[in-house]
Amino acid sequence: MDIITSKDNELFKSLKKLKAKKYRELDKLFLAEGRKFLEFEEIPKVIIFKEGVSEESIKLSEKFQCKKIILSEKLFKELSSQENSQGVIICYNSKEQKLDYLDKNIVVLNRVADPGNLGTIIRVADAAGFKDIILTKGSVDCYNEKTVRSSMGSILSINIYYLEEEDTIHLLKEKGYKIIATALEKDSIPYTKMRLEEKNAFVFGNEGDGISQNILLKSDEKVIIPIYGSAESLNVAMATGIILYDVRNRLDNK
């Protein structure tokens, strides 16, 4: 296993560039930090250890036939995004997603901007058994370090697509999805009364501005989550979890 101590090392420089979206897109690679990623089956491109990392972490990596390196503590700190790192960072190939097949029930995120929210939504969608998430352009990068961390590994399991807003609407209509938008509108109904069809797309909007008027006008049904206390609203990730688990419960009890 190579030990790298110089910041001029070419591999280190290429890995450090992946902290920027531009290079993640260019190289089709992203970083995921934490020992838990060694427990998944996804094959890494490179496994990066901090000097002095635990033997347990080294042992967990033995199942992968890929390049493994050790960085000095100083260099690892430059690559790490965590204050109390476990000393493991994994470089993965980003997925080449094709829209050939979508599940019958999908999630659509309209300009969701916060990386932590996106990561949590990916995690809850995975937990509720959803396979596909479409993000309209203007949404945060799904391979942002905070998004990857918040997904707790679900970033490796979910299919994620980026489309222009108009292309998203066209695709959903063309493929026969009922568009169910979460929005506080006069004609919105409680989510418990939403009517599911054979194919459904559940749309959630930007943290501050909600869903665009364009999508609202094209939606087939609008739903709200009632607020019973003094809270003004729910976080978009929390709202997504409530609705997706309601849908999962209905699907399981058909």
N, C-alpha and C positions, 0 to 999 in steps of 0.2 A: 504494500500500500504506500503510495507516494506521500511524502510529507512536504507541504508547501509553507514556506516562511517569508517569501518575497512578494510584495504587492505588485511587482512587475511580471509575475508569472502569468502567461497568456491564458491559462485555464481559469485562474482566479479572476482575472480582469473580465473574461467573458461571462463568468457566473455573476459577478457584481453588477454587470450591466443589466441583468434580468430584474433588478429592482425597479427598473423603469419600464413602463408599458410599451414604449416604442420598441425596445429590444426584445421584450417578450413576444410581441407580434412578429417581429422580423425573424427571430430565431425559432419561433414556435416552441418555446420552452418556458417553464415557470418553476418557482421555488416553493417548497412546502416544508415548514419547520416543525420538528417535534418527533420524538421517538415512536409515537403511535403510528406514523406513516410507514414504519418498517413492518407493521403487523398486517398491512394490506397486501393484496396480490399484484397490484399494478407494478409493472417492472420499471424501475427508475433508469434514468440515463446516467446520472452520477449520484453517489451518496457521499456527503461531506460530513466529516466528523471534526469536532473540536479536539485539539490536543488534550489528552487526559480523559477522554470520554469513557463512560462505564463499559466494562466488559460485556454487560448484558446487551447494550446497544450493538456492539460489534457482533455478538453472537446472533442477534436478530437479523442482521444484514447478510448472514452467510448463505441464505437461500437465494439471494439475487446474484446472478452472473453479470455484473456491470462494473463500471469503473468506480473505485472508492478511493477517496483521498482524505488526508488529515491536514487541517489548517492550524497554524499557530493560533494561540488565544487572541492575539491582536487582530489577525486577519479574519478569524471567525466572527469576531465582534462587529467588523465592518459589514459582514454579510448577513448577520442575524437581525431579526426584527423584534426579538423578545428580550426583555430585561433579564429574566431568569431562564435562559435557554437550557435545554437538556443536552445540548451539544450535538444535535443531529439536524442537518438540512438535506432535503432531497430535491434533486433537479429532475423534473418529469417533462416528457414531450406533451405539449398541449394537444387536445383531441381535434382531429379533422372531422367536423360535424357536417353531415349531409341530411337534407330534409326529405329523404326518400320515404321515411316512415315516422309517423308520430303516434303516440299512444292516444287512446280515446279520450282521456282526461289530461289536460295539460295546464301549465301555469304560464301566464304572460305578465311580464313586469314592464311597466311603462315609465321609463326614465328614473328608475330607483337609483339614488345617488350615493347612499352611504354603504361603504364596503362591508361594514359589520352587519348591517341589515341584510344585504345580499347573501352573505355567508350563512346567516341564520336561516334565511328562507330556503337556501339550497339544502341545508341540514334537515329542516322540518319537512320539506317536500319529499326528500329521500325517505325519511322516517314514516311518512304517511303513504308511501308506495307509489309516488309519482315519478315518472322517468324523464319528462321533458320540460324544459323551461325556455321560453322565448323572451329575450330582452330586446326592447326597442332601442334604436340608436339614441345615445345620450345617457344610457345607463352606465353605471360604473363597470370597470373591467372585472370579470369574474376571477381573473388570476392575480388580482391585487393581493398583496401579502396578508392584509387583514381579512379579506374575503375568504381566502384559502384557510386561514387559521380558524375563523368563525364557523366554517363549514364542517369542521371536525372530521375531515376525510371524505365527506359526501361529495365533494367536488370531483372525486374520481369515479363516482357512480352515476351522476346525473348528466344527461345530454343537454348542452346549453347552446343556444343559437342566437345570433345577433341579426336583427332585420330592421330595415326602415319601417316607420310606423305604418305607412300606406301599404307596404308589402306584407306586413303582418296581418292587417285587416283583410287584404285580398286573399291571402293564404287561408285564413280561417274560414272565410265565406266560401271559397272554392272547395275546401275539403269538408264542408258541412258541419262546422263546429257551431254550437250555440255559444255566443259571447256573453258571459256573465261578468259584469263590472261591479267592483265594490266602490260605491260612491254615495255621498250624502246628497241625494236629489229628491225632488218632490215626489217622483214616481218610484222611488226605491222601496223595496219591501224587506222585511227582516230575513236574514240569510237562512233561517230555519224553514222559510216558506218558498225558497227558490225551487224551481222545477228543473230537474236534470233531464237531458236528452241522451241519445246514444253517444254523442260526442260533445264535450264541453270544454271551453277555454275560460279559465278563471283569471280575471285581470285585476292587478293591483297597481296602484299608482305611486308617483313621486311623493316623498315624505312631506313636502310643503304644499305642492300644487295639486296633488292627486292625479287622477287620470285625465288625459287631454280631452278637450271637447270633441275632437274628431273621433276618438274611440267611443266616447259616450254616445254620440249620435248614431254610431254603427252597432252599438251593443244591443243584444236581444232582451236583456233583463239587467236591472240594477238592484244591488242588494246592500244592506247596511248591517252592521253589528250594533244592536241597541246598547246604549250606555245607561246604566241604572244609578250610578253614583255621580260624583261631581267632576270626574275626569272629563277633559275636553274631547279626547280622542284616544285611539289605540295606536301604538307603534305598528308600522306596516308589516314587520316580521311577525308580530303577535297576531295581528288580524289574519295574516296568511295562514298561520297555524290553526286558528280557530275554524276557519272555513274549510281548509283541506281535510282536517280530521272529521268535520261534519260530513263531508263528501265521502270520505273513506268508510265511515260508519254506515252510510246509506248503501254504498256499493256492497259492503259485506253482508248487509241484511236484506238484499234483494230477494 
